[in-house]
């Protein structure tokens, strides 16, 4: 059963306790703080809509309505009166054992008729003679034939009586078949099954025994004088339901689709590069991050040609982003430009860099973007299936961390690599591939895939006389021979085609993009006009300015008027943004850890507390008085002691009480957290505590502690 619904879907259900308008439901959800998630949608604010999780009471109403609808759909309809079953009808509903039995009966009747023809005797005499011969030890085949032909029910299975054989003759003449009737199971659903399904058809997937406990409890409340069905009766009732119908509520609509019939899409008639599909996949092995040098799991984006199943392009990145997708598409279009770009609704595919009518990459390439329906991964089976290529490839690496990797071996590799990083600051001996080694490995895997027989492609007989499937490269060559070579992006076009473009207004010879300012003398006469600006995601030194028709106007250079001292590429800015967010999260963890060490105040301070009639003064006055009395007693005891007392000069005591700033950074960081909450600090210490958190040393120590 679905757990999230839009406001319009909840309105269509007309549930009790909900407002009668979409706006009313949205206000009720906001007022009661319903949990929600955003899902892609056509229209709406920002192209998304809110999918709410209603309270349990409303979810229960939805579940009951779905159960009633299911029972109404699965209820057996009354059957019209029909004529007697024909032989075709009887054979259609018969089992193999019934058909074997019919064959044996027909053979028995044929033998008796042959005996009547040869001996010229009547049917009764021939039946008696045949049964007598079957009992003779020299005729075991006749006894075996009769044993198969006889009905096993009622203790049969041996040699039948003459009356039974006469009944076979009459049945053959009346209906033309000798198939024994079989008692049909009663498939009617008991009325109480609906009550049980309310507890069993839950997304938590309770067992029959667990749901039966709640069922019995509800039964006792509703029908206290009636005995509830046994758990075995419940199991028999569930067995009468279809395999898909019984999973309604236990599985959501998306998961239930995996059990429903589907339509296979034909693709062999398509020309090459007619449809490209792409998707991202997180690699199941660790490689070294090219920026930090630490192990991580990269993202692989692949582009497949539907008609040939050929991998046209690929790219690897730190995560699935628009730039990773851009690199994969650029790789593919150097082989051939696709006609249709069939992808999901991910941000790496659905963004202005791809879809903008003026500067989007789809328009410049002449490709048409089509999306699969949300949560309908079955429609992108070819792309989803391609994930297994790199899933199997990851298992060939010693740094594999997939779910089926042995936990002990995975932990040993993890400790080995992290220990090297902790001791040496980098990987020394751990078998984790570098970024360049990983890219070379991906290239080899892609090449091997394109030259390996594919099970979805037609079969051929190769030069060795063996039948096998075509490889994607062979299928591509056949398609090119049949339909011709598809257009591709030349080296001279790749630069301006695959540089992302944005619209910017020229201001006094300058264009500003991503906090960087670029200048060219040739932009002087374009002041105040909107121009198309192309940029390189890796190199921020230059941008390319085009007019509305796409003609290159100039190549503008980074100018010193930008906000940063050195030009920052888009990738560098994204990395900085991600690093800052990571530092903030680490600082929060440091604050939480230090708060746990100090012990957070859980109750407000009370001046006194009453424990069973005994009042304890917590204000400090009583404790101070007791402390002074104890000091007096200690002084008297010291004076009475015969040993010589050690006299400490007053100047040394005063010097010991003077607070000083610690010498090392670690000591200063620890000293701050030791005294930051104290109120009785000397002036110098109080001033230092107030200023120290603003220092760069404090922020550096916080990052190191994280």
C-alpha positions as CSV (number, residue, x, y, z in Angstrom):
1,X,0.0,0.0,0.0
2,X,1.2,3.5,-0.8
3,X,2.2,5.6,2.2
4,X,2.4,9.0,0.4
5,X,-0.3,10.8,-1.5
6,X,-0.7,14.2,-3.0
7,X,-3.4,16.6,-1.8
8,X,-5.4,16.0,-5.0
9,X,-5.3,12.2,-4.6
10,X,-6.5,12.5,-1.0
11,X,-9.3,14.8,-2.2
12,X,-10.4,12.2,-4.8
13,X,-10.7,9.6,-2.1
14,X,-13.4,11.6,-0.2
15,X,-12.2,10.4,3.2
16,X,-13.9,11.2,6.5
17,X,-12.2,13.9,8.5
18,X,-10.5,15.6,5.5
19,X,-11.4,19.0,4.0
20,X,-13.3,19.1,0.7
21,X,-10.7,21.2,-1.2
22,X,-7.1,20.7,-2.2
23,X,-6.1,24.0,-0.4
24,X,-7.9,22.8,2.8
25,X,-6.0,19.5,2.8
26,X,-2.7,21.4,2.3
27,X,-3.5,23.7,5.2
28,X,-4.5,20.8,7.4
29,X,-1.3,19.0,6.6
30,X,0.8,22.1,7.3
31,X,-1.1,22.7,10.6
32,X,-0.7,19.1,11.8
33,X,2.9,18.8,10.6
34,X,2.3,15.8,8.3
35,X,5.5,14.3,7.0
36,X,6.0,14.8,3.2
37,X,8.5,14.3,0.4
38,X,8.9,16.2,-2.8
39,X,8.4,14.4,-6.1
40,X,8.9,15.6,-9.7
41,X,5.7,16.9,-11.4
42,X,4.6,18.8,-14.4
43,X,3.6,22.3,-13.3
44,X,3.6,23.2,-9.6
45,X,6.0,25.3,-7.7
46,X,9.5,24.5,-8.9
47,X,8.3,21.5,-10.9
48,X,7.7,19.4,-7.8
49,X,4.7,18.4,-5.7
50,X,4.4,17.4,-2.1
51,X,3.5,13.8,-1.3
52,X,2.1,13.6,2.2
53,X,2.1,10.8,4.7
54,X,-1.4,11.0,6.4
55,X,-1.9,10.2,10.0
56,X,-2.6,6.5,10.9
57,X,-6.4,7.0,11.1
58,X,-6.5,8.2,7.5
59,X,-4.2,5.5,6.3
60,X,-6.5,2.9,7.9
61,X,-9.4,4.4,5.9
62,X,-7.4,4.2,2.7
63,X,-6.4,0.6,3.5
64,X,-10.0,-0.5,4.2
65,X,-11.3,1.1,0.9
66,X,-8.6,-0.7,-1.0
67,X,-9.4,-4.0,0.6
68,X,-13.1,-3.6,-0.2
69,X,-12.3,-2.7,-3.8
70,X,-10.0,-5.8,-4.1
71,X,-12.7,-8.1,-2.7
72,X,-15.2,-6.7,-5.1
73,X,-12.9,-7.2,-8.0
74,X,-12.0,-10.8,-7.0
75,X,-15.5,-11.9,-6.1
76,X,-16.6,-14.8,-8.4
77,X,-19.3,-13.8,-10.8
78,X,-22.4,-16.1,-11.2
79,X,-21.9,-18.4,-14.2
80,X,-24.6,-18.8,-16.8
81,X,-26.1,-22.2,-17.6
82,X,-24.2,-24.0,-20.4
83,X,-24.5,-27.1,-22.3
84,X,-22.7,-30.3,-21.4
85,X,-19.0,-30.2,-21.7
86,X,-17.6,-31.1,-25.1
87,X,-14.5,-33.2,-25.5
88,X,-12.4,-30.1,-26.0
89,X,-13.7,-28.6,-22.8
90,X,-13.1,-31.8,-20.9
91,X,-9.5,-32.1,-22.2
92,X,-8.8,-28.4,-21.4
93,X,-9.6,-28.8,-17.7
94,X,-8.1,-32.3,-17.3
95,X,-4.9,-33.4,-15.7
96,X,-2.2,-35.6,-17.2
97,X,-3.3,-38.5,-14.9
98,X,-6.9,-38.1,-16.1
99,X,-5.8,-38.3,-19.7
100,X,-3.7,-41.4,-19.1
101,X,-6.6,-43.0,-17.4
102,X,-8.9,-42.2,-20.3
103,X,-6.3,-43.8,-22.7
104,X,-6.2,-47.0,-20.7
105,X,-10.0,-47.2,-20.7
106,X,-10.3,-46.7,-24.4
107,X,-7.6,-49.5,-24.9
108,X,-9.7,-51.8,-22.7
109,X,-12.8,-51.2,-24.6
110,X,-10.9,-51.7,-27.9
111,X,-9.5,-55.0,-26.7
112,X,-13.0,-56.2,-25.8
113,X,-14.5,-55.2,-29.1
114,X,-11.7,-57.0,-30.9
115,X,-12.5,-60.1,-28.8
116,X,-16.1,-59.9,-29.8
117,X,-15.2,-59.6,-33.5
118,X,-12.8,-62.6,-33.4
119,X,-15.0,-65.0,-31.3
120,X,-18.4,-63.8,-32.5
121,X,-19.7,-63.7,-28.9
122,X,-21.8,-61.0,-27.1
123,X,-20.5,-58.1,-25.1
124,X,-21.2,-59.7,-21.7
125,X,-19.3,-62.9,-22.7
126,X,-16.4,-60.9,-24.1
127,X,-16.1,-58.8,-20.9
128,X,-16.1,-61.9,-18.7
129,X,-13.5,-63.6,-20.9
130,X,-11.3,-60.5,-20.9
131,X,-11.4,-60.1,-17.1
132,X,-10.6,-63.8,-16.6
133,X,-7.6,-63.5,-18.9
134,X,-6.4,-60.5,-17.0
135,X,-6.3,-62.5,-13.8
136,X,-4.1,-65.2,-15.5
137,X,-0.3,-64.9,-14.6
138,X,0.6,-65.2,-18.3
139,X,-1.2,-61.9,-19.1
140,X,0.3,-59.3,-16.7
141,X,0.0,-56.5,-19.3
142,X,-3.8,-56.8,-19.3
143,X,-3.9,-56.5,-15.5
144,X,-1.6,-53.4,-15.7
145,X,-3.9,-51.9,-18.3
146,X,-7.0,-52.4,-16.1
147,X,-5.2,-51.0,-13.0
148,X,-4.5,-47.8,-14.8
149,X,-8.0,-47.6,-16.2
150,X,-9.8,-48.2,-13.0
151,X,-10.7,-45.3,-10.7
152,X,-8.4,-45.2,-7.6
153,X,-11.1,-43.6,-5.4
154,X,-13.1,-45.9,-3.2
155,X,-10.4,-48.5,-2.8
156,X,-10.2,-49.2,-6.6
157,X,-7.0,-49.5,-8.6
158,X,-7.1,-53.3,-9.3
159,X,-9.2,-55.2,-11.8
160,X,-12.6,-53.6,-12.3
161,X,-15.9,-55.4,-12.3
162,X,-17.9,-56.1,-15.5
163,X,-20.5,-53.5,-14.4
164,X,-17.7,-50.8,-14.4
165,X,-16.6,-51.7,-17.9
166,X,-20.3,-51.6,-19.2
167,X,-20.5,-48.1,-17.7
168,X,-17.4,-47.1,-19.7
169,X,-19.1,-48.3,-22.9
170,X,-22.2,-46.2,-22.0
171,X,-20.1,-43.1,-21.2
172,X,-18.2,-43.3,-24.5
173,X,-21.4,-43.5,-26.4
174,X,-23.0,-40.6,-24.5
175,X,-20.2,-38.0,-24.4
176,X,-17.4,-39.4,-26.6
177,X,-14.8,-39.2,-23.7
178,X,-13.9,-41.4,-20.8
179,X,-12.3,-38.7,-18.5
180,X,-13.2,-39.3,-14.9
181,X,-15.0,-36.4,-13.2
182,X,-12.8,-34.6,-10.7
183,X,-14.3,-32.8,-7.6
184,X,-13.5,-29.1,-8.0
185,X,-12.3,-27.2,-5.0
186,X,-14.6,-24.7,-3.4
187,X,-13.0,-21.3,-4.4
188,X,-15.6,-19.1,-2.6
189,X,-14.0,-16.6,-0.2
190,X,-15.3,-16.7,3.4
191,X,-16.9,-13.5,4.7
192,X,-14.5,-13.1,7.6
193,X,-11.4,-13.0,5.3
194,X,-11.8,-9.2,4.9
195,X,-11.3,-8.8,8.6
196,X,-8.1,-10.8,8.6
197,X,-6.8,-9.0,5.5
198,X,-6.9,-5.7,7.4
199,X,-4.2,-7.0,9.7
200,X,-2.3,-9.1,7.2
201,X,-2.1,-6.8,4.2
202,X,0.2,-4.3,5.9
203,X,3.5,-2.9,4.5
204,X,5.3,-4.3,7.5
205,X,4.6,-7.8,6.0
206,X,3.4,-9.5,9.2
207,X,3.4,-13.3,9.3
208,X,0.1,-15.2,9.2
209,X,0.5,-16.1,12.9
210,X,1.2,-12.4,13.9
211,X,-1.8,-11.1,11.9
212,X,-4.0,-13.9,13.3
213,X,-3.5,-12.6,16.9
214,X,-4.9,-9.2,16.0
215,X,-7.6,-10.9,13.9
216,X,-8.7,-13.0,16.9
217,X,-8.7,-9.9,19.1
218,X,-11.0,-8.0,16.7
219,X,-13.2,-11.0,16.3
220,X,-13.7,-11.2,20.1
221,X,-14.7,-7.6,20.1
222,X,-17.1,-7.8,17.2
223,X,-18.5,-11.3,17.7
224,X,-18.0,-12.4,21.3
225,X,-20.4,-15.3,21.1
226,X,-18.9,-16.9,17.9
227,X,-15.8,-19.0,17.7
228,X,-13.2,-17.5,15.4
229,X,-11.8,-19.6,12.5
230,X,-8.6,-21.5,13.1
231,X,-5.3,-20.3,11.7
232,X,-5.4,-23.3,9.4
233,X,-8.7,-22.1,8.0
234,X,-7.1,-18.7,7.5
235,X,-4.3,-20.3,5.5
236,X,-6.7,-22.3,3.3
237,X,-8.6,-19.1,2.6
238,X,-5.4,-17.2,1.6
239,X,-4.6,-20.1,-0.7
240,X,-7.7,-19.4,-2.7
241,X,-6.5,-15.8,-3.5
242,X,-4.3,-15.0,-6.4
243,X,-0.6,-14.6,-5.9
244,X,-0.8,-10.9,-6.8
245,X,-4.1,-10.1,-5.1
246,X,-2.9,-11.3,-1.7
247,X,0.1,-9.0,-1.9
248,X,-2.0,-5.8,-2.2
249,X,-1.1,-3.7,0.9
250,X,1.9,-5.8,1.7
251,X,3.7,-4.3,-1.3
252,X,3.5,-0.8,-2.7
253,X,2.2,-0.1,-6.2
254,X,5.8,0.3,-7.5
255,X,7.0,-3.0,-6.0
256,X,3.8,-4.8,-7.0
257,X,4.5,-3.9,-10.6
258,X,7.3,-6.5,-10.6
259,X,4.7,-9.2,-10.2
260,X,2.3,-8.0,-12.9
261,X,2.3,-8.8,-16.6
262,X,4.3,-6.5,-18.8
263,X,4.9,-5.5,-22.4
264,X,8.2,-6.2,-24.1
265,X,9.5,-3.4,-26.3
266,X,10.8,-4.4,-29.8
267,X,14.0,-2.7,-30.8
268,X,15.5,-4.7,-33.6
269,X,13.7,-2.6,-36.2
270,X,15.3,0.7,-34.9
271,X,18.2,2.3,-36.8
272,X,21.5,2.9,-35.0
273,X,21.6,5.9,-32.6
274,X,17.8,6.3,-32.8
275,X,17.4,6.2,-29.0
276,X,20.1,6.7,-26.4
277,X,19.4,5.9,-22.8
278,X,21.6,6.8,-19.9
279,X,21.8,6.3,-16.1
280,X,24.2,6.8,-13.3
281,X,25.4,4.0,-11.0
282,X,27.6,4.1,-7.9
283,X,30.6,1.8,-8.4
284,X,30.8,-1.0,-5.8
285,X,34.5,-0.8,-5.2
286,X,36.7,1.9,-3.7
287,X,39.2,4.0,-5.7
288,X,41.4,6.9,-4.7
289,X,39.7,10.3,-4.9
290,X,41.7,12.4,-7.4
291,X,41.3,15.5,-5.2
292,X,41.9,14.2,-1.7
293,X,43.7,11.0,-2.3
294,X,41.3,9.1,0.0
295,X,39.2,6.0,-0.8
296,X,35.7,6.7,-2.1
297,X,33.1,5.1,-4.4
298,X,32.8,7.0,-7.7
299,X,29.7,7.4,-9.9
300,X,29.7,5.9,-13.4
301,X,27.3,7.3,-16.0
302,X,26.8,5.1,-19.1
303,X,25.1,5.9,-22.5
304,X,23.6,2.9,-24.4
305,X,22.2,2.7,-27.9
306,X,18.9,0.9,-27.6
307,X,18.9,-0.6,-31.2
308,X,22.3,-2.3,-30.8
309,X,22.8,-2.4,-27.0
310,X,26.2,-0.8,-27.7
311,X,27.8,1.3,-25.0
312,X,28.3,4.6,-26.8
313,X,29.9,6.6,-24.0
314,X,30.7,6.7,-20.4
315,X,32.0,9.0,-17.7
316,X,33.2,8.8,-14.1
317,X,32.8,11.5,-11.4
318,X,32.6,12.1,-7.7
319,X,28.7,12.0,-8.0
320,X,26.0,12.0,-10.7
321,X,25.9,15.6,-11.7
322,X,25.1,17.6,-14.9
323,X,28.8,17.8,-15.7
324,X,29.2,14.0,-15.4
325,X,26.2,13.5,-17.7
326,X,27.6,16.1,-20.1
327,X,30.9,14.3,-20.3
328,X,29.2,10.9,-21.0
329,X,27.0,12.5,-23.7
330,X,30.0,14.2,-25.3
331,X,31.8,10.8,-25.4
332,X,28.8,9.2,-27.1
333,X,28.2,11.9,-29.7
334,X,31.8,11.6,-30.9
335,X,30.6,8.2,-32.2
336,X,27.1,9.2,-33.3
337,X,24.5,11.8,-32.3
338,X,21.3,10.2,-31.0
339,X,17.9,11.2,-32.1
340,X,16.1,10.6,-28.7
341,X,17.6,11.1,-25.3
342,X,15.6,8.7,-23.0
343,X,16.4,9.3,-19.4
344,X,14.8,9.7,-15.9
345,X,14.0,12.8,-14.0
346,X,17.2,13.1,-12.1
347,X,18.9,16.5,-11.8
348,X,21.8,15.3,-13.8
349,X,19.5,15.0,-16.8
350,X,16.7,17.5,-16.2
351,X,18.4,20.9,-16.0
352,X,18.6,24.1,-17.9
353,X,22.1,23.2,-19.3
354,X,20.4,20.4,-21.1
355,X,16.8,21.6,-21.8
356,X,16.9,25.4,-22.2
357,X,15.4,26.4,-25.5
358,X,18.0,29.1,-26.2
359,X,21.2,27.6,-24.9
360,X,20.4,24.0,-23.9
361,X,22.6,21.2,-25.2
362,X,19.6,19.2,-26.6
363,X,18.7,22.0,-28.9
364,X,22.2,22.5,-30.2
365,X,22.6,18.8,-30.9
366,X,19.1,18.4,-32.3
367,X,18.2,15.7,-29.8
368,X,14.8,15.2,-28.3
369,X,14.7,14.5,-24.5
370,X,12.1,12.0,-23.4
371,X,11.6,10.9,-19.8
372,X,10.5,7.6,-18.3
373,X,7.6,7.9,-15.8
374,X,8.6,8.4,-12.2
375,X,9.2,5.2,-10.3
376,X,8.9,3.2,-13.5
377,X,12.4,1.7,-13.8
378,X,11.0,-1.2,-15.7
379,X,10.6,1.1,-18.7
380,X,14.4,1.6,-18.7
381,X,15.4,-2.0,-18.4
382,X,18.3,-1.7,-20.8
383,X,19.9,1.0,-18.8
384,X,19.1,-0.6,-15.5
385,X,20.5,-3.9,-16.8
386,X,23.8,-2.2,-17.8
387,X,24.5,-1.6,-14.1
388,X,25.4,-5.3,-13.8
389,X,28.3,-4.7,-16.2
390,X,30.1,-2.6,-13.6
391,X,28.7,-4.6,-10.7
392,X,30.5,-7.7,-12.0
393,X,33.5,-5.6,-12.9
394,X,33.8,-4.2,-9.4
395,X,34.1,-7.8,-8.0
396,X,37.3,-8.2,-9.9
397,X,39.0,-5.5,-7.8
398,X,40.3,-6.2,-4.3
399,X,38.7,-3.0,-3.0
400,X,35.2,-4.4,-3.7
401,X,32.7,-3.4,-1.0
402,X,29.4,-4.7,-2.4
403,X,26.7,-6.2,-0.3
404,X,27.7,-9.8,-1.1
405,X,31.3,-9.2,0.0
406,X,32.4,-11.1,3.0
407,X,32.0,-8.8,6.0
408,X,35.3,-9.8,7.6
409,X,37.3,-9.3,4.4
410,X,35.7,-5.9,3.7
411,X,36.5,-4.8,7.3
412,X,40.1,-5.9,7.0
413,X,40.5,-3.9,3.8
414,X,38.9,-0.9,5.3
415,X,41.1,-1.0,8.4
416,X,44.2,-1.5,6.3
417,X,43.6,1.5,4.0
418,X,42.4,3.8,6.8
419,X,45.4,2.9,9.0
420,X,47.8,3.9,6.1
421,X,46.0,7.2,5.7
422,X,46.2,7.8,9.4
423,X,50.0,7.0,9.6
424,X,51.2,8.3,6.3
425,X,48.5,10.7,5.1
426,X,48.1,8.6,1.9
427,X,47.7,5.1,0.5
428,X,51.1,3.3,0.4
429,X,50.5,-0.5,0.0
430,X,46.7,-1.0,0.0
431,X,45.5,-2.4,-3.4
432,X,43.1,0.5,-4.1
433,X,43.4,1.7,-7.7
434,X,44.3,5.3,-8.4
435,X,41.9,7.5,-10.4
436,X,43.9,7.0,-13.7
437,X,44.0,3.3,-13.1
438,X,40.3,3.2,-12.5
439,X,39.5,5.2,-15.7
440,X,41.7,2.8,-17.7
441,X,39.9,-0.2,-16.1
442,X,36.5,1.3,-17.0
443,X,37.6,1.8,-20.6
444,X,38.7,-1.9,-20.8
445,X,35.4,-3.1,-19.3
446,X,33.4,-1.0,-21.8
447,X,35.4,-2.4,-24.7
448,X,35.0,-5.9,-23.4
449,X,31.3,-5.5,-23.1
450,X,30.9,-4.2,-26.7
451,X,32.8,-7.2,-28.0
452,X,31.0,-9.9,-26.0
453,X,27.8,-11.7,-27.2
454,X,24.6,-10.1,-25.9
455,X,21.7,-12.3,-25.0
456,X,19.1,-9.7,-26.3
457,X,20.6,-9.6,-29.8
458,X,19.9,-12.1,-32.6
459,X,21.9,-15.4,-33.0
460,X,24.3,-16.1,-35.8
461,X,26.6,-19.0,-36.7
462,X,30.2,-17.9,-36.5
463,X,33.2,-19.0,-38.5
464,X,33.7,-22.0,-36.2
465,X,30.2,-23.3,-36.9
466,X,29.0,-22.4,-33.4
467,X,25.7,-20.6,-32.7
468,X,26.0,-17.5,-30.6
469,X,24.4,-14.1,-30.1
470,X,25.8,-11.0,-31.9
471,X,28.0,-8.7,-30.0
472,X,27.0,-5.0,-29.7
473,X,29.8,-4.0,-32.1
474,X,28.7,-6.5,-34.6
475,X,25.1,-5.4,-34.3
476,X,26.2,-1.8,-34.8
477,X,28.1,-2.7,-38.0
478,X,25.0,-4.5,-39.4
479,X,22.8,-1.5,-38.6
480,X,25.2,0.9,-40.1
481,X,25.3,-1.2,-43.3
482,X,21.5,-1.3,-43.4
483,X,20.6,2.3,-42.4
484,X,23.8,4.2,-43.1
485,X,26.3,6.0,-40.9
486,X,24.5,8.3,-38.4
487,X,25.8,11.9,-38.0
488,X,28.6,12.5,-35.4
489,X,30.2,15.5,-33.8
490,X,33.5,16.4,-35.4
491,X,36.6,17.5,-33.6
492,X,36.1,21.1,-34.8
493,X,32.5,21.2,-33.5
494,X,33.1,19.5,-30.1
495,X,34.4,22.7,-28.5
496,X,31.4,24.9,-29.0
497,X,28.8,22.1,-28.9
498,X,29.7,20.7,-25.5
499,X,30.6,23.9,-23.7
500,X,27.6,24.7,-21.5
501,X,26.0,28.1,-22.3
502,X,24.1,30.7,-20.3
503,X,22.5,34.0,-21.2
504,X,24.3,37.1,-19.9
505,X,24.0,40.8,-20.4
506,X,27.1,42.7,-21.6
507,X,28.0,45.6,-19.4
508,X,30.8,47.9,-20.7
509,X,32.7,45.1,-22.4
510,X,32.3,42.7,-19.6
511,X,30.2,39.6,-18.9
512,X,29.9,38.1,-15.4
513,X,29.5,34.3,-14.9
514,X,29.8,32.3,-11.7
515,X,31.3,35.3,-9.7
516,X,34.0,35.8,-12.3
517,X,34.2,38.7,-14.7
518,X,35.4,38.4,-18.3
519,X,36.4,41.2,-20.7
520,X,36.9,41.7,-24.4
521,X,37.4,44.8,-26.4
522,X,35.1,43.3,-29.1
523,X,32.1,43.5,-26.7
524,X,32.2,47.3,-26.7
525,X,29.4,47.7,-29.2
526,X,27.2,45.0,-27.6
527,X,26.7,47.0,-24.4
528,X,23.3,46.2,-22.7
529,X,22.6,43.3,-25.1
530,X,21.9,39.7,-24.0
531,X,24.5,37.3,-25.4
532,X,25.1,33.5,-25.2
533,X,28.2,32.8,-23.1
534,X,29.9,29.3,-23.3
535,X,32.2,28.2,-20.6
536,X,34.6,25.3,-19.9
537,X,33.8,23.5,-16.7
538,X,37.5,22.8,-16.0
539,X,39.2,25.9,-17.2
540,X,37.9,29.3,-16.0
541,X,40.5,31.4,-17.9
542,X,38.3,32.0,-21.0
543,X,34.7,32.2,-22.0
544,X,33.2,32.2,-25.6
545,X,30.5,34.8,-26.4
546,X,28.0,34.1,-29.2
547,X,25.2,36.2,-30.7
548,X,21.6,35.0,-31.0
549,X,22.3,33.1,-34.2
550,X,25.1,31.2,-32.6
551,X,28.0,33.0,-34.3
552,X,31.1,33.4,-32.3
553,X,31.6,37.1,-31.4
554,X,34.8,36.9,-29.3
555,X,36.8,34.9,-26.7
556,X,36.7,36.9,-23.5
557,X,39.4,36.6,-20.9
558,X,39.1,36.5,-17.1
559,X,39.4,40.0,-15.7
560,X,40.6,41.1,-12.2
561,X,37.2,42.6,-11.4
562,X,35.9,39.2,-10.2
563,X,35.1,38.5,-6.6
564,X,37.9,36.0,-6.2
565,X,41.6,36.8,-6.7
566,X,42.1,33.9,-9.0
567,X,39.4,32.7,-11.5
568,X,37.5,29.8,-10.1
569,X,36.0,27.1,-12.4
570,X,32.5,25.8,-11.8
571,X,33.9,22.5,-10.6
572,X,36.2,24.3,-8.1
573,X,33.4,26.4,-6.8
574,X,31.2,23.3,-6.3
575,X,34.1,21.5,-4.5
576,X,34.5,24.5,-2.2
577,X,30.8,24.6,-1.4
578,X,30.8,20.9,-0.6
579,X,33.9,21.2,1.6
580,X,32.3,24.1,3.6
581,X,29.2,22.1,4.2
582,X,31.3,19.2,5.4
583,X,33.2,21.4,7.8
584,X,30.0,22.8,9.2
585,X,28.7,19.2,9.8
586,X,32.0,18.3,11.5
587,X,31.8,21.4,13.8
588,X,28.3,20.3,14.9
589,X,29.6,16.9,15.8
590,X,32.5,18.4,17.7
591,X,30.1,20.6,19.7
592,X,27.9,17.6,20.4
593,X,30.8,15.5,21.6
594,X,32.2,18.2,23.9
595,X,28.7,18.8,25.3
596,X,28.4,15.1,26.1
597,X,31.8,15.2,27.8
598,X,30.9,18.1,30.0
599,X,27.4,16.8,30.6
600,X,24.5,18.9,29.4
601,X,22.1,20.4,31.9
602,X,18.9,18.4,31.8
603,X,17.1,20.2,34.7
604,X,16.9,23.8,35.8
605,X,19.0,24.6,38.9
606,X,17.0,24.6,42.1
607,X,18.2,26.5,45.3
608,X,17.1,23.5,47.4
609,X,15.6,20.0,47.1
610,X,13.3,18.0,49.4
611,X,14.2,14.4,49.8
612,X,11.7,12.6,51.9
613,X,11.2,15.5,54.3
614,X,14.9,16.4,54.4
615,X,15.6,19.8,52.8
616,X,19.1,20.1,51.2
617,X,20.4,23.6,50.5
618,X,21.9,23.7,47.0
619,X,22.5,27.5,46.9
620,X,26.1,27.1,48.1
621,X,25.7,29.1,51.4
622,X,25.3,26.1,53.6
623,X,28.1,24.2,51.7
624,X,30.4,27.2,52.1
625,X,29.8,27.4,55.8
626,X,30.5,23.7,56.2
627,X,33.7,24.1,54.2
628,X,34.9,26.9,56.4
629,X,34.2,24.9,59.5
630,X,36.2,22.0,58.0
631,X,39.1,24.3,57.2
632,X,39.1,25.5,60.9
633,X,39.3,22.0,62.1
634,X,42.1,21.1,59.8
635,X,44.0,24.2,60.9
636,X,43.6,23.3,64.6
637,X,44.8,19.7,63.8
638,X,47.8,21.1,62.0
639,X,48.7,23.4,64.9
640,X,48.5,20.4,67.3
641,X,50.7,18.3,65.2
642,X,54.2,18.1,66.7
643,X,55.9,17.9,63.3
644,X,57.3,21.1,61.8
645,X,55.0,22.8,59.4
646,X,56.2,23.8,56.0
647,X,55.7,27.5,55.5
648,X,54.9,28.6,51.9
649,X,55.6,32.3,51.1
650,X,52.5,34.3,50.3
651,X,54.2,35.6,47.1
652,X,54.4,32.0,45.8
653,X,50.7,31.4,46.5
654,X,49.7,34.5,44.8
655,X,51.9,33.6,41.8
656,X,50.3,30.2,41.6
657,X,46.8,31.7,41.4
658,X,47.7,34.0,38.5
659,X,46.1,32.6,35.2
660,X,48.3,32.3,32.1
661,X,47.5,31.5,28.5
662,X,48.8,27.9,27.6
663,X,51.8,27.7,25.4
664,X,50.7,25.1,22.7
665,X,47.6,25.1,20.4
666,X,46.4,21.8,21.8
667,X,46.7,23.1,25.4
668,X,44.9,26.3,24.5
669,X,42.1,24.4,22.8
670,X,41.7,22.1,25.9
671,X,41.9,25.0,28.3
672,X,39.1,26.8,26.5
673,X,36.7,23.9,26.8
674,X,37.7,23.4,30.4
675,X,36.9,27.0,31.6
676,X,34.5,28.3,29.0
677,X,31.4,27.8,31.2
678,X,32.9,29.1,34.5
679,X,31.7,32.5,35.8
680,X,34.4,33.1,38.4
681,X,37.3,33.7,35.9
682,X,40.0,36.3,36.3
683,X,39.7,39.3,34.0
684,X,42.5,38.1,31.7
685,X,41.0,34.6,31.4
686,X,37.5,35.9,30.8
687,X,38.8,38.2,28.0
688,X,40.7,35.3,26.4
689,X,37.6,33.0,26.6
690,X,35.6,35.7,24.8
691,X,38.1,36.2,22.0
692,X,39.5,32.7,21.4
693,X,36.5,31.2,19.4
694,X,37.0,33.9,16.8
695,X,40.6,32.8,16.0
696,X,41.7,30.7,13.0
697,X,43.4,28.4,15.5
698,X,40.1,27.5,17.1
699,X,38.5,26.7,13.8
700,X,41.5,24.6,12.7
701,X,41.4,22.6,15.9
702,X,37.7,22.0,15.5
703,X,38.3,20.6,12.0
704,X,41.1,18.4,13.3
705,X,38.9,17.1,16.1
706,X,36.2,16.1,13.6
